[in-house]
Amino acid sequence: MPKIDLRSDTITKPTPEMRQAMATADVGDDVLGDDPTVQALELETARLLGKEASLFMPSGTMTNQVAVRAHTEPGDELLLADNAHIYFYEGGAPAALAGVSCRLLPNAHGIFTPEILDQYLRPADVHFPRARMVSVENTSNRGGGRCWPLETLEALGQWTRERQLRLHMDGARLWNASVAQGIPEARLVEAFDTVSVCFSKGLGAPVGSALAGSAEFIQRARRFRKQYGGGMRQAGIIAAGALYALQEHRARLSEDHANAQALAEGLADLPGVDLDLSGVETNIFYMNLGGLSGKAYQLALHEQGVEVLATGPNAIRVVTHLDFQSAQVDEAISRMRNAYLGLKQD
């Protein structure tokens, strides 16, 4: 029985064309500024995002944490959603690496407004940490792949500028938001000082992320990349995969979104399942299983040859991606329904 893997969009394998691009990449020592393929990737990323420069790094965690460190000083405070990747999935790095505390904001599917920030921004007082930075995650992973409205992003930009705060976007899946909303990436991040983007999720590259911003900021970030161990030598081999993905795989993200919608439609009527079809905007959705255990359902699906991740006591996450084809949708629905109904009977 062929396995169907819906755990994450990070599980994809490089396509033959991507492997060829990597195998023939022109390389040099990137720490010394000599790798032409890395340089090409950084220029193209900055162009797409409408920023002056970008910096290639091994992971999105590193790009986010270098941004935090470069925007702040120890003792500062970062404001972000209470389910944000930077806080939830990056090992406590703001505190460990930058000495920064996190002010956690209530949100709707990962999205908050200036009105929320007004309530949580501390007054200037020597007793309190100094607010220095606001971070947005677009799309929101734990928010179910939701896209931030452009007008909210613009309002946040105005709010932070008025208060002289820095605004960062964790745009690991910004490419998905751009395709889903039909808005160029540069427009979505126009109000932001910095943006982190990932090549190894929806775009299907084997590794790599980039941080973009002003030329001055990226020069400062380069120091912290080195300090955090992110300086790479002949990195053009992996940068070539990322550059190929950036040029060839962005438009096809709409296929992943359509497959996620079709999967969700085939599962939403299961008894006891809470699945908001209107919220399936990109390639991620969550199933709340009512009284059933998320871990038990994950194990039951494993027996059916379907891999997912339990994300809570009674919830699982489903993620479509480059290696999951539309021809597999009906089979995935059948196996997932059978496993669920079997658990309900037990």
WOZIHU-V627146 format. One record per residue. RES is the residue in three letters. PHI is phi in degrees with one decimal (none if undefined). PSI is psi in radians with two decimals (* if undefined). NEAR is the number of other ideal C-beta (glycine too) atoms within 12 Angstrom. Layout:
[[RES PHI PSI NEAR] [RES PHI PSI NEAR]]
This chain:
[[MET none 2.03 11] [PRO -61.0 2.39 16] [LYS -76.6 2.48 21] [ILE -116.2 2.01 34] [ASP -107.7 1.94 27] [LEU -119.1 0.44 44] [ARG -69.7 -0.73 27] [SER -166.4 2.83 31] [ASP -84.9 0.13 41] [THR -88.2 -0.10 32] [ILE -90.5 0.05 24] [THR -69.6 2.68 33] [LYS -101.3 2.56 18] [PRO -60.3 2.44 30] [THR -71.5 2.82 22] [PRO -55.3 -0.69 12] [GLU -66.2 -0.66 19] [MET -67.1 -0.73 34] [ARG -60.9 -0.68 21] [GLN -65.0 -0.74 15] [ALA -61.4 -0.68 31] [MET -69.4 -0.70 31] [ALA -66.3 -0.51 19] [THR -106.2 0.19 16] [ALA -64.6 2.44 29] [ASP -79.7 2.23 22] [VAL -128.6 2.90 24] [GLY -161.8 -2.97 22] [ASP -88.2 1.84 17] [ASP -69.3 -0.55 34] [VAL -62.1 -0.57 21] [LEU -89.7 0.06 15] [GLY 78.9 0.43 18] [ASP -108.4 0.11 18] [ASP -96.2 1.90 29] [PRO -68.0 -0.52 22] [THR -73.4 -0.68 33] [VAL -61.3 -0.76 39] [GLN -61.3 -0.71 29] [ALA -64.5 -0.72 29] [LEU -63.4 -0.78 43] [GLU -64.9 -0.68 42] [LEU -65.8 -0.76 26] [GLU -67.7 -0.69 30] [THR -62.9 -0.82 46] [ALA -60.8 -0.70 32] [ARG -62.3 -0.82 21] [LEU -64.1 -0.54 31] [LEU -93.7 -0.06 37] [GLY 69.4 0.52 23] [LYS -113.4 2.86 35] [GLU -71.6 -0.59 21] [ALA -155.7 2.86 29] [SER -144.7 2.91 48] [LEU -138.4 2.15 50] [PHE -79.6 2.37 52] [MET -140.0 2.88 44] [PRO -67.2 -0.54 31] [SER -149.0 2.83 37] [GLY -69.0 -0.56 39] [THR -60.0 -0.74 32] [MET -67.1 -0.76 38] [THR -62.3 -0.73 47] [ASN -63.2 -0.80 48] [GLN -74.5 -0.54 44] [VAL -64.6 -0.68 46] [ALA -62.3 -0.79 53] [VAL -58.9 -0.83 46] [ARG -64.6 -0.70 40] [ALA -75.8 -0.42 38] [HIS -87.2 -0.30 40] [THR -128.8 3.08 36] [GLU -128.2 2.71 18] [PRO -53.6 2.38 18] [GLY 97.1 -0.21 18] [ASP -73.3 3.01 29] [GLU -125.1 2.43 34] [LEU -109.7 2.23 43] [LEU -101.0 2.25 46] [LEU -162.4 2.89 44] [ALA -61.4 2.58 38] [ASP -70.0 -0.17 24] [ASN -113.9 0.33 30] [ALA -70.6 2.54 38] [HIS -57.8 -0.73 40] [ILE -56.8 -0.66 48] [TYR -86.6 -0.72 34] [PHE -84.8 -0.60 26] [TYR -125.7 0.24 24] [GLU -119.9 0.55 34] [GLY 64.5 0.47 17] [GLY 69.7 0.43 19] [ALA -63.3 -0.62 30] [PRO -56.1 -0.71 40] [ALA -75.3 -0.77 24] [ALA -71.2 -0.69 18] [LEU -100.0 -0.60 27] [ALA -112.2 -0.17 32] [GLY 67.4 0.54 23] [VAL -110.4 2.40 38] [SER -93.9 2.73 27] [CYS -108.7 2.23 35] [ARG -98.5 1.92 32] [LEU -89.6 2.27 22] [LEU -106.5 2.40 33] [PRO -64.9 2.68 20] [ASN -158.6 2.90 30] [ALA -111.7 1.82 22] [HIS 57.5 0.69 32] [GLY 88.6 -0.06 39] [ILE -108.8 2.30 35] [PHE -129.4 2.98 39] [THR -124.2 2.92 26] [PRO -57.7 -0.53 30] [GLU -64.2 -0.65 17] [ILE -65.6 -0.77 26] [LEU -60.7 -0.66 33] [ASP -56.7 -0.63 19] [GLN -75.6 -0.46 14] [TYR -108.1 -0.13 27] [LEU -73.5 2.13 29] [ARG -74.5 2.58 22] [PRO -69.4 2.72 13] [ALA -67.7 2.00 13] [ASP -161.3 2.38 10] [VAL -63.5 -0.28 9] [HIS -76.8 -0.31 8] [PHE -109.9 2.68 16] [PRO -64.6 2.65 27] [ARG -85.0 2.08 29] [ALA -64.1 2.28 35] [ARG -130.4 -0.41 36] [MET -150.5 2.49 41] [VAL -119.5 2.40 48] [SER -124.9 2.45 50] [VAL -120.0 2.46 55] [GLU -112.4 2.04 47] [ASN -138.0 1.96 49] [THR -75.2 2.87 48] [SER -88.2 2.05 40] [ASN -60.5 -1.12 41] [ARG -72.4 -0.15 31] [GLY -86.6 0.10 37] [GLY 82.9 0.52 39] [GLY 73.1 0.41 44] [ARG -73.6 2.59 37] [CYS -100.2 2.40 37] [TRP -73.1 2.33 43] [PRO -62.3 2.46 23] [LEU -58.5 -0.69 24] [GLU -65.7 -0.53 18] [THR -71.0 -0.70 28] [LEU -62.2 -0.73 36] [GLU -66.5 -0.67 24] [ALA -65.9 -0.66 26] [LEU -64.9 -0.68 42] [GLY -60.2 -0.78 30] [GLN -65.4 -0.74 20] [TRP -61.4 -0.79 28] [THR -70.9 -0.65 31] [ARG -62.6 -0.73 18] [GLU -63.5 -0.46 15] [ARG -106.8 0.12 24] [GLN 57.4 0.70 17] [LEU -101.3 2.72 32] [ARG -90.4 2.49 37] [LEU -120.0 2.11 39] [HIS -119.2 2.50 47] [MET -114.0 2.14 49] [ASP -80.1 1.62 49] [GLY -103.1 0.76 48] [ALA -51.8 -0.68 45] [ARG -117.5 0.59 50] [LEU -58.7 -0.62 48] [TRP -57.0 -0.69 49] [ASN -65.5 -0.75 46] [ALA -62.0 -0.74 44] [SER -61.0 -0.80 36] [VAL -67.5 -0.76 31] [ALA -64.0 -0.66 34] [GLN -94.3 -0.20 27] [GLY 66.8 0.57 16] [ILE -120.8 2.25 24] [PRO -56.8 2.56 20] [GLU -56.8 -0.72 39] [ALA -60.7 -0.60 24] [ARG -69.6 -0.69 22] [LEU -67.2 -0.47 39] [VAL -111.2 0.22 41] [GLU -58.6 -0.62 22] [ALA -82.4 -0.02 31] [PHE -101.0 2.49 42] [ASP -71.2 -0.71 38] [THR -141.8 2.75 44] [VAL -146.1 2.38 50] [SER -104.7 2.34 49] [VAL -129.9 2.65 55] [CYS -115.1 2.46 45] [PHE -102.3 -0.22 50] [SER -102.2 0.13 38] [LYS -100.1 -1.91 44] [GLY -58.8 -0.53 48] [LEU -77.8 -0.31 46] [GLY 84.0 0.21 39] [ALA -72.9 2.73 45] [PRO -71.9 -0.46 30] [VAL -164.9 2.65 32] [GLY 120.3 2.55 47] [SER -142.3 2.99 46] [ALA -140.4 2.60 55] [LEU -113.0 2.27 53] [ALA -122.6 2.61 42] [GLY 178.5 -2.72 38] [SER -69.9 2.77 25] [ALA -60.6 -0.69 18] [GLU -64.2 -0.77 15] [PHE -64.8 -0.74 30] [ILE -65.3 -0.57 34] [GLN -64.4 -0.71 20] [ARG -65.7 -0.72 25] [ALA -63.5 -0.57 41] [ARG -59.1 -0.64 29] [ARG -64.4 -0.76 18] [PHE -73.6 -0.54 31] [ARG -58.4 -0.79 34] [LYS -63.8 -0.76 21] [GLN -61.8 -0.62 18] [TYR -85.6 0.04 30] [GLY 86.4 0.34 16] [GLY -97.2 0.06 33] [GLY -73.5 2.18 27] [MET -118.7 2.69 31] [ARG -88.3 -1.76 19] [GLN -78.8 1.10 23] [ALA -76.3 -0.11 40] [GLY -59.1 -0.44 33] [ILE -61.5 -0.76 33] [ILE -85.1 -0.53 38] [ALA -62.7 -0.55 45] [ALA -63.9 -0.68 40] [GLY -64.1 -0.73 40] [ALA -65.9 -0.71 46] [LEU -66.5 -0.72 39] [TYR -60.9 -0.80 36] [ALA -61.0 -0.73 43] [LEU -62.6 -0.68 41] [GLN -83.9 -0.51 25] [GLU -112.0 -0.34 24] [HIS -113.3 0.02 35] [ARG -71.4 -0.81 35] [ALA -63.4 -0.56 19] [ARG -75.4 -0.06 27] [LEU -59.2 -0.44 39] [SER -60.9 -0.49 25] [GLU -65.3 -0.73 30] [ASP -62.7 -0.69 44] [HIS -65.5 -0.75 38] [ALA -64.7 -0.68 24] [ASN -66.7 -0.66 38] [ALA -64.5 -0.75 42] [GLN -62.5 -0.75 31] [ALA -64.9 -0.72 29] [LEU -61.2 -0.83 41] [ALA -61.7 -0.72 39] [GLU -62.4 -0.58 21] [GLY -78.8 -0.16 29] [LEU -118.2 -0.25 42] [ALA -65.3 -0.44 28] [ASP -91.4 0.11 17] [LEU -62.7 2.38 28] [PRO -62.2 2.22 18] [GLY 88.7 -0.12 20] [VAL -86.7 2.36 32] [ASP -108.4 1.90 25] [LEU -142.1 1.90 32] [ASP -83.5 1.79 23] [LEU -63.6 -0.55 21] [SER -67.8 -0.33 14] [GLY -91.8 -0.01 28] [VAL -85.4 1.54 37] [GLU -98.1 -0.49 36] [THR -132.0 -2.19 45] [ASN -110.4 0.24 46] [ILE -128.3 2.39 48] [PHE -148.5 2.75 44] [TYR -113.0 2.51 38] [MET -112.2 2.07 44] [ASN -88.1 2.16 27] [LEU -96.4 0.24 35] [GLY 65.3 -2.11 20] [GLY -86.4 -0.06 17] [LEU -83.0 2.58 33] [SER -76.1 2.27 21] [GLY -61.8 -0.70 29] [LYS -66.7 -0.71 21] [ALA -63.2 -0.70 24] [TYR -67.6 -0.70 45] [GLN -57.5 -0.78 33] [LEU -68.0 -0.68 21] [ALA -65.0 -0.67 31] [LEU -67.0 -0.64 39] [HIS -57.3 -0.71 25] [GLU -65.5 -0.43 19] [GLN -91.7 0.04 29] [GLY 80.5 0.40 22] [VAL -120.5 2.25 35] [GLU -108.0 2.20 32] [VAL -135.9 3.07 41] [LEU -116.2 2.26 31] [ALA -74.2 2.26 27] [THR -116.2 0.09 30] [GLY -172.6 3.06 21] [PRO -55.9 -0.58 17] [ASN -133.6 0.62 23] [ALA -145.5 2.63 29] [ILE -129.8 2.80 43] [ARG -114.2 2.45 35] [VAL -121.5 2.28 48] [VAL -132.6 2.17 43] [THR -92.6 2.84 43] [HIS -166.5 -3.11 39] [LEU -56.4 -0.62 35] [ASP -92.4 0.09 28] [PHE -110.3 2.03 38] [GLN -99.5 2.76 21] [SER -59.7 -0.51 21] [ALA -66.4 -0.27 13] [GLN -93.2 -0.11 27] [VAL -61.3 -0.87 28] [ASP -63.0 -0.68 19] [GLU -66.4 -0.70 25] [ALA -63.3 -0.77 36] [ILE -60.3 -0.79 29] [SER -59.8 -0.84 22] [ARG -66.2 -0.69 32] [MET -69.6 -0.65 40] [ARG -66.9 -0.79 28] [ASN -60.6 -0.76 23] [ALA -65.2 -0.70 34] [TYR -67.2 -0.85 37] [LEU -64.9 -0.57 22] [GLY -63.3 -0.73 20] [LEU -65.6 -0.69 31] [LYS -61.5 -0.60 21] [GLN -73.9 -0.52 11] [ASP -74.0 * 12]]
